[in-house]
Each structure stands twice: as structure tokens, then as C-alpha cells.
Amino acid sequence: MQSIGEQIRAHLPYQRRNAASLALLAFAMILTLSAFAEVGLARDGNIPGGLFVYGGGLAVLAFVAYFFQAKFTPYADPLLLPLAVALNGIGLAMIYRLDLDTSHDRKVAAAAGKKLLPDAADAPGQLMWTFVGIALFVGAVLIMRDTDKPDAPLSFPPKTAQRYTYLIGLTAVILLLLPIVPGIGQQINGARVWIHLGPFSVQPGEFAKLLLVVFFAGYLVNKRQAMSLIGKKVGPISLPRARDLGPIMVIWFFCLGVLFMQKDLGTALLFFGLFVSMLYIATQRVSWVVIGVGLLAVGIFIATLLPFMGHVNQRIDIWQNPKPYFDGGCLLDSGKVVPVNPDTTIYKKYKDQGSISPGFSACAELGGEYSDSAQLMKGLFALGQGGVLGTGLGQGEPWRTPLSFSDFIFDSLGEELGLTGLMVLLLIYALIVQRGMKTAVAARDPFLKLFAGGVSFVLALQVFVIVGGVTRLIPLTGLTTPFLSQGGSSLMANWILIAILVRMSHDARKPAPQAIQDEGMTQIVSTR
């Protein structure tokens, strides 16, 4: 009986799909250029210059990426690159629409006396990081040569990473520890996940997630048989043996350490969820998922009891009831939330003194932890304003939401594209994950199966965590929306992720090597 992977490989089209990929890429660029055109036409009735600068620049980069994909991975999945370009293009168009230097509607609103929030949307910077991300995509495709040519110069196929499992895992841990190193680490919005490298700020956790996928895949390939053994059976669930609980407990403590040191709930959720999902893929035991969910709940409960985890506790409090923190709230040691919004006397005192953040200064005087739920609330208002079909690109007011170009770009798109547009974006993400999972099932090597499955799931989990946070389905976290949010770290890491899937899909879809001689023929070999 054939396995699922063999059945999928039997139905895979063993021919080059470059024409299909090119057609889809052209459609993705038409979608992107149309978004830029709509922004300009809605604002001042003219085709914007950004259509040629930003849209044209992205088009050149996209077709360069296609050229290298067609040349070095001709059997790759034809959907992956166009889907990534479509997301990147829509995000770039939205950031261009929010850019202070290009937003005519902000100037009109300011002239009318409306209150505007300071913003930092940077369309030129995002285009630069897109260039860097696609350059990394091309470099990764070139370095990850065919797995049947491991000795080629500068060759590092995905299978080779299995040899360096523990070294790669150690590198991931070092990257995660960098933000807490004095001098280079930086705390932003209560979470310590950034480092400074000269004029740039980098989020090393974005790259650590890919390295952890490699480490988990290499470890579970060797240990999956032992971890698949059944211990006691409780009802319909078969629990693993007690001796096999060690790895998941180690990862649990590691994620708790990340939560305590960096005070970032999103990163801890991402890494622990990644390990549990890959453990399920390796063993196909539902009991591991049940244990993982239970440990996750215990970890969050422990975090709520610790006094130094005020930032995480506030995120959970705001998720449950955001009203006390609207426009500024201060959580005291007694557990009481005191308002420090612009209507309070203590806020006005620090504002008159010229404080950059009067609410934060007022809360510091009270000896509490400051937080503001206006970001979340205004994002929800924006989604409500968009409705089903949206206001149209360039016709809403997404700049009223703080960080509308980064953490809350999903809400910004929801206001102007509506629920319909958001469903399209989520379907694009779902297609990338589905193609990645299909690659994982079709892969011939167990390590590559886990590698492709883990890379696909880490993208799905990151989208769920950030979208769930900004829509108040779960507590808000500090993760970014892949390909859409402004920022270089996320964009570079996710373009490398796409390169990995492109490389492995090529290996899974290419035809098997043909025999040197025909069946039935005899080859005579001379021993002289």
C-alpha cells in the first residue's frame, strides 16, 4: 500500500511550471499596481508617481526573483513566489498610502483642525527592505543547490542542515538572548525583542524561528520513534511514557524564560506552538497536543502571578476589558487601574512641563505600570468602519490608529478593503501554508518532511497570533504580519522562508533520476 507522500508524488506534474508561475506573477503585479493607482486616484484624481517608483521597483525585483527561480529551481511550486509578491506589494501600497510625505489627506485633516497622531510610515525604507529581502531569496536559492549535488561549490542544500542540528539550535538560543545583553538590547513598548546594530534596529527572533525549525526537525527525526511509544491510556487519549516528557518540558521552560526575560507573549507562544506542532507531525499523537496546550495554559497562569510581569498582565487585562486603559491607564501594585488620560490633572501637569509622554510620566510618579488600549480600540473601530467592502484604498482614515503601518496594518487594510479584502489576504496566507504542507508530505526524506512542515506552520501560527491579537480574539502580542508590516527583520526572514519552500518543493516535484541503462540489458565491465 502506498503512503500518502507516494500518492501525492504520483499525481505531481513532473514538468516545469515556469509559464504558470510567470502568469501568476504578472497578475500579482497587476494587483499591486492597481492598488497604487487607486490610492492616487482617490486622493487627488491623478495617477501617483509612486506607481512608477514603488510599483515599478517591486516589478523589477519580482521578475529578477522569477528568473533565478526558473533557472535554478525549475520544478518549484508555481504559486509560492507570486503569492509572496502579492502580499509584499499590497503591504507596500498601504505603507505608501500612510506615508506622511505622501498622505495628502493628512494635510487636509490637519488644516481642518483634526487631531493627528505622530506616525512613521516609510515607503522608501520598505522598498529598500524589499530589495534586501528578495536579494536574500535569490541568494538562498543559489546556495541551496540540488540535494543530489552536495559537493558543489558553496552548496548547502536543506538536507545538509541536519548535520549541524545542535549548532544551529545553539545559534538560535544566542539570537534570542541578544536583546537582553546590555548595550545592544532595547526595550520597546514593554517588550525587549530588539537590538541595535549601528543605525539599524533588528529583531533577531525573526531569524531564530527559522533556525529553531531546523533544530526541532533534526532532533525529532532521531527521537520520533521513542516519543511515539504509548504509556498509559486515559479515556480516548493515549499518553506518552513519563520518560519521554523531558524534551517538551525543556522547551516549556525555555519558552517561559523567553517570556520572563523579554516580556513578549507572542514570541513565547510562537516557539512553543511550533515545537508542539512539529512534535505532532513527527509522532501523529494527539496526546502531545493536549499536553502542549495544558502546559501553555499553566505557563500563562504562572506569568500572571509574577509581579515583574506587569506588561504581560496588562496585555491580558486589556484583552479582557480595554476600557480602563483607553488613552492611558496605570496599573498599581494593588491591582487597581488608575486613569492617566488627557482629561486627568496629573496628565495635564506633565503635559504643561513639556513631557514627551505625559501619561507614562504620570504613571511613573504613581509607581505603576503604564499601558494604553487606544491602539487596540481604534483598530477595532477601523475594522467596524470598513464593514464588508471597505471605504476604498485612499478613502479611509487608517492613520488615526497608532502604528497603523506596522503592528496594526491588518486593521488599516480592513478599514479600506473591508472584510472581503481581509478574507482574500487570509486566503493568500492559507495557500502558502497549504503549498508548504503539500511539499512536506511529498518530500522523500523524513528530515525534509519535518523541515517543510515546520516552516509552513510557523508562518500560519504567526499570522494567527497577530491577526487574533489585533481583532481581540487573543491578547495582543508584538509579532508582525508577514510581508505586510513595515520593517526589515520580518521581511528578510519571511523571504528566506519562501526560498526554503521553493527549494524543497523543487526537490519534491522534480522527476526521479532515470536509470543509466535500459532494463534487461547487460553491462560488461572490464577488470583489466
Disulfide bonds with the S-S distance in Angstrom:
Cys330-Cys363 2.09
